[in-house]
Each structure stands twice: as structure tokens, then as C-alpha cells.
């Protein structure tokens, strides 16, 4: 299985939060075909449909709802990594030390070594 791309997850979250491809494209400063391609590639990677598409728009499938929960957790973790790498003595540094060894390899991140 191909790895999930971070930009695919961010695109997925933006489509869900803004309610469609057109609004997501505007918010991310991308074309609608670029947004559609990212979502299609994510669906191909996961081997499942994430949205039911119909004349009135798009609605999350059950698997899409599951991915949404995980994508939001990933987004939070990403924010923690960015904040704590920049400020390693930050308030959540201990949390990062606890979760990085588990989630880092799953995300394809290098092993952390003590300074």
C-alpha cells in the first residue's frame, strides 16, 4: 500500500470542513481538478470511497467518517510536532516524547535520538 500523503489529509479535511471541492480549492489556492485529484489519490491509496457524490454535493461515507476522526488526530499531532520541535521545552514536550516512538514510524518519520 502506498503511504498517505499529508497534503491529501489536509485537503480531505478542508473539503469536509468547507463543504465541497470548490470552496476547498479557493481556501487552499489550488484548482478544483487539483483538489479532486488529491481526494481520488487518497481514495485509491485507501482502496475505498470517502465521499458519496450526488447532484446536491458530497457526503462522507462510513469510511470517510472514520478517516475524518483519524485525520483530525493526525492534524493535532502534526501541530504538536511543529510546536515542540520549534520549542522542545514546550508544555506538551512530554506528550510528544511518549507518542513519537509509536506514531513516528507509522508516519515514516526518522527515529529521534537524544541530543
C-alpha atoms as one frame of an Amber mdcrd trajectory, in Angstrom:
protein
   0.000   0.000   0.000   1.227   3.475  -0.849   1.723   5.841   2.070  -0.847
   8.501   2.796   0.353  11.956   1.840  -0.008  14.733   4.446  -1.334  17.115
   1.791  -4.013  14.577   0.883  -5.192  14.526   4.506  -5.155  18.326   4.753
  -7.113  18.520   1.502  -9.603  15.937   2.770 -10.116  17.901   5.997 -10.584
  21.156   4.088 -13.167  19.623   1.723 -15.095  18.227   4.689 -14.901  21.398
   6.779 -15.811  23.785   3.970 -18.405  21.523   2.425 -17.058  20.952  -1.058
 -14.304  20.935  -3.638 -14.891  24.484  -4.934 -14.574  26.095  -1.504 -11.599
  23.898  -0.591  -9.858  24.870  -3.856 -10.318  28.558  -3.080  -9.117  28.161
   0.524  -6.046  26.139  -0.475  -5.278  28.310  -3.528  -5.496  25.299  -5.832
  -7.640  24.398  -8.811 -10.720  22.244  -8.434  -9.098  19.481 -10.539  -6.089
  19.501  -8.172  -8.379  19.041  -5.151 -10.317  16.304  -6.928  -7.062  14.534
  -7.868  -5.808  14.600  -4.270  -9.072  13.137  -2.995  -9.077  10.492  -5.759
  -5.457   9.553  -4.962  -6.316   9.282  -1.265  -9.287   7.054  -2.074  -7.067
   4.920  -4.321  -4.437   4.642  -1.576  -7.050   3.578   0.960  -8.923   1.433
  -1.589 -12.294   2.874  -0.598 -14.680   5.700  -1.394 -14.573   8.523   1.147
 -17.495  10.506  -0.266 -20.868   9.694  -1.769 -21.163  12.087  -4.679 -24.585
  13.223  -5.825 -26.195  16.139  -7.672 -26.539  18.134  -4.455 -22.889  17.746
  -3.463 -20.829  15.298  -1.441 -21.465  13.388   1.770 -18.972  11.324   3.772
 -19.232   7.560   3.568 -18.833   5.476   6.739 -15.149   5.030   5.888 -14.893
   8.765   5.243 -16.262   9.401   8.731 -13.663   7.023  10.188 -10.881   8.767
   8.266 -12.143  12.154   9.462 -11.638  11.143  13.094  -8.113   9.889  12.390
  -7.228  12.847  10.169  -8.210  15.271  12.923  -5.993  13.397  15.388  -3.154
  13.449  12.851  -3.652  17.182  12.355  -3.417  17.730  16.109  -0.288  15.569
  16.328   1.245  17.466  13.411   0.633  20.757  15.195   2.239  19.362  18.358
   5.293  18.178  16.413   5.699  21.565  14.744   5.305  23.432  18.029   7.522
  21.137  20.086  10.271  20.820  17.502  10.481  24.594  17.387  10.100  24.809
  21.185  11.234  21.410  22.534  10.739  22.552  26.125   7.094  23.436  25.398
   4.221  22.339  27.588   3.493  19.199  25.526   7.082  18.005  25.124   6.475
  15.019  27.420   3.424  14.003  25.392   5.489  14.152  22.216   8.201  12.011
  23.827   5.553   9.408  24.648   3.724   9.276  21.316   6.504   9.881  18.789
   8.071   6.388  19.134   4.697   4.846  18.310   3.391   7.198  15.610   6.687
   8.349  14.085   7.429   5.079  12.255   3.812   4.858  11.045   4.194   8.309
   9.507   7.578   7.460   8.007   9.441   9.844  10.318  13.041   9.174  11.365
  13.888   7.784  14.773  14.590  10.508  17.325  17.945  10.393  19.055  18.814
  12.072  22.318  20.894  15.255  21.872
